């Protein structure tokens, strides 16, 4: 998709120069579908696939867009307001990354992932001198998620606990075909 949103609230950060509050476009990647459809900074998102989202915060709207993209509901139609003009933007969303990012409050220098969420500790953030150091940690954690390492660790740990309980020969205790009633 290639865009990010932020929520502008009345009183808590003011409105945009056009007086807009609510979800607005805060970033547009120049080579992805959002830029190709004409998104610009400050565009106000009103609807996503006929769902009125003007009152939603930016995070909720991006989650809706991610869900629609993951469900392969295409194309996405977004009603956008720029100044007094409203228009419908149609784009094919590209499912790029399905992981959310969290800052983990810890002095330990580390990154973590669980298959759905990637975390970087505050300790790590304080030690990075350059952006590429953060990029390396994020890429490493994304790779863990893509390769399903969290699931594999869980499976291995379950198998180890079965072995510790003496269930190594579980198949000997099951009827032929491994099925129980």
C-alpha positions in Angstrom: 0.0 0.0 0.0 2.7 2.4 0.9 1.2 4.9 3.3 0.9 5.5 7.1 -1.7 7.4 9.0 -1.7 9.4 12.2 -4.6 10.8 14.2 -5.0 14.5 14.7 -7.1 15.4 17.7 -8.7 18.7 18.6 -6.9 20.3 21.5 -4.3 17.6 21.9 -2.1 18.5 19.0 -4.4 20.8 17.1 -5.9 20.4 13.7 -4.1 20.6 10.4 -3.8 23.9 8.6 -7.0 23.1 6.8 -8.8 22.5 10.2 -8.9 18.7 9.7 -9.0 16.4 12.8 -9.0 12.7 12.7 -7.0 10.2 10.6 -4.7 11.8 8.1 -2.0 10.5 5.8 1.4 11.1 7.4 3.7 9.2 5.0 3.5 8.1 1.4 6.1 5.8 -0.1 6.9 7.2 -3.6 7.1 3.8 -5.4 4.0 2.0 -3.9 0.3 2.0 -4.8 -0.7 4.9 -2.5 1.6 7.3 -4.3 0.5 6.0 -7.7 -3.1 6.8 -6.8 -2.2 10.3 -5.8 -2.2 10.1 -2.0 -0.4 13.1 -0.4 0.5 14.1 3.1 -2.5 15.5 5.0 -5.2 13.6 3.0 -8.0 12.8 5.4 -9.4 9.3 5.2 -13.2 9.2 5.4 -14.1 5.6 4.3 -12.5 2.3 3.6 -14.5 0.0 1.3 -17.8 1.8 2.3 -17.0 1.6 6.0 -17.1 5.0 7.6 -13.8 5.5 9.5 -13.5 9.2 9.9 -14.1 8.9 13.7 -11.6 6.0 14.1 -8.0 6.5 15.1 -5.2 5.8 12.6 -4.2 2.4 14.2 -7.8 1.1 13.8 -8.0 2.1 10.2 -4.6 0.6 9.3 -5.7 -2.7 11.1 -8.9 -2.6 8.9 -6.8 -2.1 5.7 -4.5 -5.0 6.8 -7.4 -7.3 7.5 -9.0 -6.5 4.1 -5.6 -7.0 2.4 -5.0 -10.4 4.2 -8.5 -11.5 3.2 -7.6 -10.6 -0.4 -10.5 -8.2 -0.6 -9.3 -6.1 -3.6 -9.2 -3.5 -4.8 -9.4 -1.3 -1.8 -11.5 1.9 -2.1 -10.7 4.8 0.1 -12.8 7.9 0.3 -10.3 10.8 0.8 -10.8 14.4 1.5 -8.2 17.0 0.6 -9.3 20.5 1.6 -12.9 20.9 0.3 -12.6 18.2 -2.4 -13.6 14.6 -1.8 -12.6 11.7 -4.0 -12.6 7.9 -4.1 -9.1 6.3 -4.5 -8.9 2.7 -5.7 -5.8 0.7 -5.2 -4.5 -2.8 -5.2 -3.0 -3.4 -1.8 0.3 -5.3 -1.6 0.5 -7.4 1.5 4.1 -6.5 2.5 4.3 -7.1 6.3 1.7 -8.5 8.6 3.7 -7.9 11.8 3.2 -5.1 14.2 6.1 -3.5 16.1 6.3 -2.8 19.8 8.8 -1.0 22.0 9.5 -3.2 25.0 10.5 -1.4 28.2 13.7 -3.2 29.3 17.3 -2.3 29.8 18.3 -5.6 28.1 19.7 -5.0 24.6 17.5 -7.3 22.5 14.9 -7.8 19.9 12.1 -10.4 20.2 9.4 -11.9 18.0 6.5 -14.3 18.5 5.2 -14.9 15.0 2.8 -11.8 15.1 4.6 -9.1 16.9 8.2 -7.8 16.7 9.6 -6.1 19.8 12.8 -4.0 20.3 13.8 -3.2 23.8 14.4 0.4 25.0 17.9 -0.8 26.0 18.6 -1.7 22.4 17.2 1.6 21.1 19.5 3.5 23.5 22.6 1.8 22.2 22.0 2.1 18.4 24.2 4.7 16.9 22.9 4.5 13.3 19.6 3.6 11.6 21.2 0.5 10.0 21.7 -1.1 13.4 18.0 -0.9 14.1 17.3 -2.1 10.6 19.5 -5.2 11.2 17.6 -6.1 14.4 14.2 -5.6 12.7 15.2 -7.7 9.7 16.5 -10.4 12.0 13.2 -10.5 13.9 11.1 -10.4 10.7 13.1 -13.4 9.5 12.2 -15.3 12.7 8.5 -14.6 12.0 8.6 -15.4 8.3 10.3 -18.8 9.1 7.8 -19.6 11.8 10.5 -20.0 14.5 8.1 -19.2 17.3 5.8 -22.1 16.2 8.7 -24.4 15.8 10.0 -23.6 19.3 6.5 -24.2 20.7 6.2 -27.5 18.9 9.7 -28.6 20.1 8.9 -27.6 23.7 5.7 -29.6 23.6 7.4 -32.6 22.3 10.1 -32.3 24.9 7.5 -32.1 27.7 5.8 -35.3 26.3 9.1 -37.1 26.3 9.7 -36.0 29.9 6.3 -37.4 30.9 7.5 -40.8 29.4 5.3 -40.6 26.3 8.1 -41.5 23.9 6.2 -44.6 22.8 2.8 -42.9 22.6 2.1 -44.7 19.3 2.3 -48.1 21.1 -0.6 -47.0 23.3 -2.9 -45.9 20.4 -5.0 -48.1 18.2 -3.7 -48.7 14.6 -3.8 -45.5 12.6 -3.2 -43.4 15.7 -6.9 -42.6 16.1 -8.8 -42.7 19.4 -12.6 -42.9 19.7 
